């Protein structure tokens, strides 16, 4: 089956997941600090060069996760290609990513913050769990106020800015949301959207994308198309 074209719509954030072909380190091995630090530098440089606003990010030993809004259709593909080329040159062990990255368009006002929580809580789902706020290669500590990382290129989404009237309010509200986690239904919806590379949002949001998205934004219905009345009349003639 032919692979789907990249899903893009102007001005909308995308949740991105790129799995490494081989983990940067096994669970029993030390975290590869130097490699993850360098990958963070490349991410910031490439995001600036490709005009991609990064709202949330996480680098793990087995994947890269982003929540970002590109200014054009080519921004994210070029960013991810740059990361792959740079890491391949550094590691010198063949292919970096396990196939193409997956992405999902995200509905502002409804799914941006849940997508951000899903991304930044990834250390909890790792084989050896870590506190999301203490994982250095992530935007979580910035959003909770635990610390300010060196990622000066982080560009918070409007949904985060409206999550409180002051920086303290925003950080406290987001920390509470991160600690509470998502419902099972929310996690399943996010996983389905990014696995299938569809849009994540309400029916009205999906319908609004019909004229602006680069391709269809939801899976088609299974089975043969239903016959119209006229078609059934012809069959019975």
C-alpha positions as CSV (number, residue, x, y, z in Angstrom):
1,X,0.0,0.0,0.0
2,X,1.4,3.4,-0.9
3,X,2.4,5.6,2.0
4,X,0.3,8.6,2.8
5,X,1.7,12.1,1.9
6,X,2.7,14.4,4.7
7,X,-0.3,15.9,6.5
8,X,0.0,19.7,6.7
9,X,-2.4,22.7,7.2
10,X,-1.2,26.3,7.5
11,X,-0.8,27.7,11.0
12,X,-1.6,24.5,12.8
13,X,0.6,22.7,15.3
14,X,1.8,19.1,14.7
15,X,2.6,16.4,17.2
16,X,5.7,14.5,15.9
17,X,7.2,11.2,16.8
18,X,10.4,9.8,15.3
19,X,11.7,6.5,16.6
20,X,15.4,5.6,16.4
21,X,16.3,2.6,14.4
22,X,18.4,1.5,17.4
23,X,18.3,3.0,20.9
24,X,21.1,5.4,21.7
25,X,21.7,3.3,24.8
26,X,20.2,0.1,26.4
27,X,18.2,0.5,29.6
28,X,21.1,-1.0,31.6
29,X,23.6,1.5,30.1
30,X,24.2,5.1,31.2
31,X,22.2,7.8,29.5
32,X,24.3,9.2,26.5
33,X,24.5,12.7,27.9
34,X,26.8,14.1,25.2
35,X,24.7,12.8,22.3
36,X,21.4,14.1,23.8
37,X,23.0,17.5,24.5
38,X,24.3,17.8,21.0
39,X,20.9,16.6,19.6
40,X,19.3,19.4,21.5
41,X,21.6,22.0,20.0
42,X,20.9,20.7,16.5
43,X,17.2,20.8,17.2
44,X,17.3,24.5,18.2
45,X,19.5,25.5,15.3
46,X,17.4,23.6,12.7
47,X,14.1,24.9,14.1
48,X,15.4,28.5,13.7
49,X,16.7,27.8,10.3
50,X,13.6,26.1,9.0
51,X,11.2,28.6,10.7
52,X,9.6,26.0,12.9
53,X,8.1,27.2,16.2
54,X,8.7,24.4,18.8
55,X,6.1,24.5,21.6
56,X,7.3,21.3,23.3
57,X,10.1,18.8,22.8
58,X,11.6,15.7,24.3
59,X,14.7,13.7,23.4
60,X,14.8,10.1,24.7
61,X,17.2,7.3,24.1
62,X,14.7,5.7,21.7
63,X,12.8,8.6,20.1
64,X,12.3,12.3,19.4
65,X,9.0,14.0,20.2
66,X,8.0,17.4,19.2
67,X,4.9,19.7,19.3
68,X,5.6,22.4,16.7
69,X,4.1,24.7,14.2
70,X,6.0,25.1,10.9
71,X,5.7,28.2,8.8
72,X,5.5,26.2,5.6
73,X,4.9,22.6,4.4
74,X,8.6,21.8,4.1
75,X,9.7,23.1,7.5
76,X,9.2,19.9,9.6
77,X,10.5,17.4,7.0
78,X,13.7,19.5,6.6
79,X,14.2,19.8,10.4
80,X,13.9,16.1,10.9
81,X,16.2,15.4,7.9
82,X,18.8,17.6,9.4
83,X,18.6,15.9,12.8
84,X,19.0,12.5,11.0
85,X,21.9,13.6,8.9
86,X,23.8,15.2,11.8
87,X,23.2,12.2,14.1
88,X,24.3,9.8,11.4
89,X,27.5,11.7,10.9
90,X,28.1,11.6,14.7
91,X,27.2,8.0,15.3
92,X,28.6,6.5,12.0
93,X,26.5,3.4,12.3
94,X,24.0,3.6,9.4
95,X,20.4,4.7,9.4
96,X,19.3,6.8,12.4
97,X,15.5,6.7,12.3
98,X,13.2,3.7,11.9
99,X,11.5,4.9,8.8
100,X,9.6,8.1,8.4
101,X,8.5,10.2,11.4
102,X,4.8,10.2,12.2
103,X,2.9,13.3,12.8
104,X,-0.7,14.5,13.6
105,X,-2.3,17.9,13.2
106,X,-3.6,19.1,16.6
107,X,-6.7,21.2,17.3
108,X,-5.8,24.5,19.1
109,X,-8.0,25.2,22.1
110,X,-8.8,21.6,22.8
111,X,-5.8,19.3,22.2
112,X,-2.6,21.3,22.3
113,X,-2.2,21.0,26.1
114,X,-3.1,17.3,26.3
115,X,-0.7,16.7,23.4
116,X,2.0,18.6,25.4
117,X,1.3,16.5,28.5
118,X,1.5,13.3,26.5
119,X,4.8,14.4,25.0
120,X,6.4,15.6,28.2
121,X,5.3,12.7,30.3
122,X,7.0,10.2,28.0
123,X,9.8,9.6,30.6
124,X,7.2,7.9,32.8
125,X,6.5,5.4,30.0
126,X,10.1,4.5,29.5
127,X,11.5,1.0,30.5
128,X,13.3,2.8,33.4
129,X,10.8,5.6,34.4
130,X,12.0,9.1,35.2
131,X,10.4,12.2,36.7
132,X,9.3,14.3,33.6
133,X,10.4,17.5,35.4
134,X,13.8,16.1,36.0
135,X,14.5,14.8,32.5
136,X,17.0,17.4,31.2
137,X,16.2,16.9,27.5
138,X,12.6,18.1,27.6
139,X,10.5,21.3,27.8
140,X,8.6,20.0,30.9
141,X,10.7,21.9,33.4
142,X,10.2,25.1,31.5
143,X,6.5,24.7,31.5
144,X,6.2,23.8,35.2
145,X,8.7,26.4,36.4
146,X,11.0,23.8,37.9
147,X,14.0,25.2,36.0
148,X,14.8,27.1,32.8
149,X,16.7,25.1,30.3
150,X,19.1,26.5,27.7
151,X,16.5,26.0,25.0
152,X,16.0,29.7,24.4
153,X,14.4,28.7,21.0
154,X,11.3,27.2,22.8
155,X,8.2,29.0,21.6
156,X,5.2,28.4,23.9
157,X,1.9,28.0,22.2
158,X,-1.0,30.4,22.8
159,X,-2.9,27.7,24.6
160,X,-0.2,27.6,27.2
161,X,0.0,31.4,27.6
162,X,-3.8,31.5,28.2
163,X,-3.5,28.8,30.9
164,X,-3.1,31.4,33.6
165,X,-2.9,35.2,34.1
166,X,0.7,35.2,35.3
167,X,3.8,33.0,34.7
168,X,3.3,31.5,38.2
169,X,-0.3,30.7,37.5
170,X,0.5,29.1,34.1
171,X,3.3,27.0,35.6
172,X,1.2,25.9,38.6
173,X,-1.8,25.0,36.4
174,X,0.3,23.1,34.0
175,X,2.3,21.3,36.7
176,X,-1.1,20.1,38.1
177,X,-2.2,18.9,34.7
178,X,1.1,17.1,34.1
179,X,1.0,15.4,37.5
180,X,-2.6,14.3,37.0
181,X,-1.9,12.9,33.6
182,X,-4.3,12.2,30.8
183,X,-7.4,9.9,30.8
184,X,-7.1,6.6,29.1
185,X,-9.4,7.9,26.4
186,X,-7.2,10.9,25.7
187,X,-4.1,8.7,25.5
188,X,-5.8,6.4,23.1
189,X,-7.0,9.2,20.9
190,X,-3.5,10.7,20.7
191,X,-1.9,7.4,20.0
192,X,-4.3,6.6,17.2
193,X,-3.9,10.0,15.6
194,X,-0.1,10.0,15.6
195,X,0.2,6.3,14.7
196,X,-2.2,6.7,11.7
197,X,-0.9,10.2,10.9
198,X,-4.3,11.8,11.1
199,X,-5.7,15.0,12.7
200,X,-6.4,15.1,16.4
201,X,-9.5,17.1,17.2
202,X,-13.3,17.4,17.2
203,X,-15.6,16.5,14.2
204,X,-16.0,20.2,13.5
205,X,-12.2,20.7,13.5
206,X,-11.8,17.8,11.1
207,X,-14.5,19.2,8.8
208,X,-12.9,22.6,8.8
209,X,-9.7,21.1,7.4
210,X,-11.3,19.8,4.2
211,X,-10.2,22.9,2.2
212,X,-6.9,23.6,3.8
213,X,-5.2,20.3,4.7
214,X,-2.7,18.7,2.2
215,X,-4.8,15.4,2.2
216,X,-7.7,13.8,4.0
217,X,-7.3,14.1,7.8
218,X,-9.2,11.0,9.1
219,X,-9.3,7.4,8.0
220,X,-12.0,6.4,5.5
221,X,-14.9,4.2,6.5
222,X,-14.2,0.5,6.1
223,X,-16.2,-1.7,3.6
224,X,-17.7,-1.0,0.2
225,X,-19.4,2.3,-0.4
226,X,-23.2,2.2,0.2
227,X,-25.3,2.2,-3.0
228,X,-27.5,5.1,-3.7
229,X,-31.2,4.7,-4.3
230,X,-30.8,5.1,-8.1
231,X,-28.0,2.6,-8.2
232,X,-30.1,0.0,-6.3
233,X,-33.0,0.7,-8.7
234,X,-30.7,0.0,-11.7
235,X,-29.4,-3.2,-10.1
236,X,-32.9,-4.4,-9.6
237,X,-34.0,-3.6,-13.2
